[in-house]
Amino acid sequence: MDAKEFIAEIENLLEVDPGSLSLDSDLAETGKWDSLAFVSFLAIADSQFNAKVAPVDLRKCLTVADLLKLVSKD
């Protein structure tokens, strides 16, 4: 999955308009990054990216790019 597809997945998760987010988008400023989105991201990371994300690492994320780094295979 490339960055564009990942952003679309995050837009869907946060229920924001398509094209409204970028890698630099601040999660807090979306007004949708809450506890439900947090848990949903953990589930998506596991099911779609086969990535085990520690909640402590997810709490450090400020931008969409930070989320992408958590699920990207290095």
Backbone torsions as a table, in degrees:
resi	resn	phi	psi	omega
1	MET	NA	129.1	179.1
2	ASP	-87.6	175.8	-175.9
3	ALA	-60.2	-38.5	-178.6
4	LYS	-63.9	-43.3	178.5
5	GLU	-67.1	-38.3	178.4
6	PHE	-63.2	-44.9	178.8
7	ILE	-60.3	-41.8	178.1
8	ALA	-61.3	-38.5	178.1
9	GLU	-64.8	-40.9	179.1
10	ILE	-68.7	-38.3	176.2
11	GLU	-60.8	-41.6	177.9
12	ASN	-64.3	-45.6	179.4
13	LEU	-58.6	-44.2	-177.2
14	LEU	-86.0	-4.4	-179.8
15	GLU	55.8	50.1	174.9
16	VAL	-112.8	165.6	-178.0
17	ASP	-63.0	139.1	175.3
18	PRO	-57.2	137.0	180.0
19	GLY	84.9	1.4	-176.8
20	SER	-87.7	-12.4	-179.6
21	LEU	-114.1	156.3	172.2
22	SER	-135.9	177.3	178.0
23	LEU	-61.8	-28.8	-178.5
24	ASP	-85.7	-3.7	-177.5
25	SER	-61.6	134.4	178.2
26	ASP	-81.5	122.8	-177.1
27	LEU	-60.6	-41.9	-178.5
28	ALA	-63.5	-34.5	-178.0
29	GLU	-72.4	-14.7	178.1
30	THR	-70.2	-23.6	-176.4
31	GLY	74.9	2.5	-176.6
32	LYS	-117.4	-6.8	-178.8
33	TRP	-82.9	94.5	-177.2
34	ASP	-129.0	-170.6	-176.3
35	SER	-63.3	-35.6	178.2
36	LEU	-67.0	-43.7	177.6
37	ALA	-63.8	-38.2	178.8
38	PHE	-58.5	-52.2	-179.1
39	VAL	-66.5	-39.6	178.9
40	SER	-63.2	-38.5	177.9
41	PHE	-64.0	-41.1	177.7
42	LEU	-58.3	-41.1	179.4
43	ALA	-67.1	-43.2	178.9
44	ILE	-64.8	-41.7	179.4
45	ALA	-57.4	-42.1	-179.0
46	ASP	-72.2	-50.1	-173.0
47	SER	-76.6	-39.4	-175.0
48	GLN	-96.4	-26.6	-175.7
49	PHE	-115.8	-2.7	-178.1
50	ASN	51.7	40.6	-179.0
51	ALA	-116.6	127.2	175.5
52	LYS	-91.1	106.4	-177.0
53	VAL	-100.5	126.6	177.0
54	ALA	-77.4	132.7	178.6
55	PRO	-52.7	-36.1	179.7
56	VAL	-63.1	-34.8	177.5
57	ASP	-73.3	-38.0	178.9
58	LEU	-64.9	-36.7	179.1
59	ARG	-61.6	-23.7	-179.1
60	LYS	-80.6	-12.6	-176.4
61	CYS	-72.9	131.7	178.7
62	LEU	-113.4	-26.8	-175.7
63	THR	-127.7	168.8	175.2
64	VAL	-61.4	-37.4	177.9
65	ALA	-60.3	-37.5	177.5
66	ASP	-62.4	-39.7	178.0
67	LEU	-64.3	-43.1	-180.0
68	LEU	-60.4	-40.6	179.2
69	LYS	-61.3	-34.0	-179.7
70	LEU	-65.7	-32.3	-175.6
71	VAL	-103.2	-7.5	-179.4
72	SER	-75.4	138.6	175.5
73	LYS	-84.8	124.9	179.9
74	ASP	-86.9	NA	NA
